[in-house]
Each structure stands twice: as structure tokens, then as C-alpha cells.
């Protein structure tokens, strides 16, 4: 029961953060924030579901080390900037 509560709490926090980003991107007309919102949702889903859906033999491979966290955060930001530039033609 405690694990389920933690999972739901983390999901609500991520969704609230992304909703805040979406509101700010709409208010400031900033495409990079909108695409950051989309990439955070996608990355959070992948980071969370990767170890849980992996076969038992591969679970150690999907553990998030500090290096993987840093690379994931930088990758999400770079991907959001790239999408914003390619789709909207501007960052801000």
C-alpha cells in the first residue's frame, strides 16, 4: 500500500509540474516550455516503466545511476529545445 501511495504521489507531482509548465508556456507564448512539458511526460514514463517492464535478468541494466539521471535531464532539455526550434522555428 505504501508503494502504491508513493507511485500515485509521484505521478500527481509530475502532472502538476507539467500543467504549470503548460500554463506558463501559454501565458508567455514560449514553445520551448510547451515542448519541455511533452518531453518530461515522455521521459518520466520511460524512466518509471523501464525497470518495471524489463525481464528479471535485465533489471540491473535499467537502474538509474546518477550519471543516467544527469544524461536523462540534459537529453530532455536538448530534445525539447530541438523540437521547439524545428516545429515552431523559435525558442521563446
Buried (B, 14 or more C-beta within 10 A) or exposed (E): EEEEEEEEEEEEEBEEBBEEBBEBBEEEEBBBBBBBBBBBBEBBEEBBEBBEEBEEEEEEEBEEEEEEEEEBEEEBBEBBBEBBBEEBEEEE
